[in-house]
Amino acid sequence: MSGLALKGTTWVTVRQYRRTLWLAGAVVVLVGAVLGALWIWDVRVPDTYTRGGRTLPARTDTGRDLLSSAVGGVADGMLLLPVLLGAFVAGPLVARAYESGTYKLSLTQSVGPAAWLRAKLLTVTVAALVTALALTVLYRLAQGHLTDTRHRDFDLGPYEVTGLVLFAQLLAAVAAGALLGLLVRRTLLAMAATGTVLGVVLLVLGSLRWSLLPVRTITGPNGDMLMPRDNGLLMDTGLLTSTGARFDREICWQEANAAPGVDADHDLWITAHEQCLTRNDITAQYVDYHPQSHFWPAQFIESGILLALAALALFAAFRVLRTRHP
């Protein structure tokens, strides 16, 4: 067992963040216990009600509803993992060592600057990835049991947890924290800077994620609103004129709503709406959407961008370290 014992900077880092590691483990256990308990409730406790001395199945499934809410909460909570990791762990990881001066002791123990930083980053990265993997497995098991269409893979939260993006975000958080910690060398400032920078990067990528792939378009006659095929992600919908030009359906809705007397007579609203469509030569409608097949390409593209940013941040961090400790 001695060969598996932690040594040197790795042992120091684990010792320094032992409370955080215990907290991460406790969160995983708590999430597993809650999801497991609700799962058992859903399977073994049928929802029924009594009427006239007879026991009948209830229309609602309380256990399944609570499990679905818990699954959604886990996905939403995991969205915060990268920012929390960057701000409260990766940011102060190096900055605290410089602010307190403990880095000097580490670098006098036959440990080179690069090996010192590498051991710290590796320890935090492994712990973060293992925690995220455990939570992801719990989420996928519970979600697979639900087969709940309320939590689609395209949605914010399930998108990150279901694919590779969350792990890439965690790697970017560690890299950003290391670089900013080396640059500012103040714990609180490093925490604030890492959380802010990482939050901005994730928000920007999240807003652009579905612009990185071309949408697919389906058209059909004007009538009942078209919906994306195969439960795809709706991006835009509207009307088409006879020439194929796009027309915003809101224009005719607003014009019909502004017509006099429509509040008292719905038929007047329909007439005003139809007149607007005819006047603007509307003959069809369209839907822009991302099909299910775009899920993994989007994951790979976004993860690749995050990993590239993480690699650049790590390269810059080791360059800064080499400059200060040649």
Buried (B, 14 or more C-beta within 10 A) or exposed (E): EEEEEEEBBBEBBBEBBEEBBEEBBEBBEEBBEBBBBBBEBBEEEEBEEEEEEEEEEEEEBEBBBBBBEBBBBBBBBBBEBBBBBBBBBBBBBBBBBBBEEEBEEBBEEEBEBEBBBBBBBBBBBEBBBBBBEBBBEBBBBBBEBBEBEEBBBBBEBBBBBBBBBBBBBBBBBBBBBBBBBBBBBBBEBBBBBBBBBBBEBBEEBBEEBBEEBEBBEBEEEBEEEBEBEEEBBBBEBBBBBEEEEEBEBEBBEEBBEEBEEBEEEEEBBEBBBEBBBEEBEBBBBBBBBBBBEBBEEBBBBBBEBBBEBBEEBBEBBBEBBEEEEE
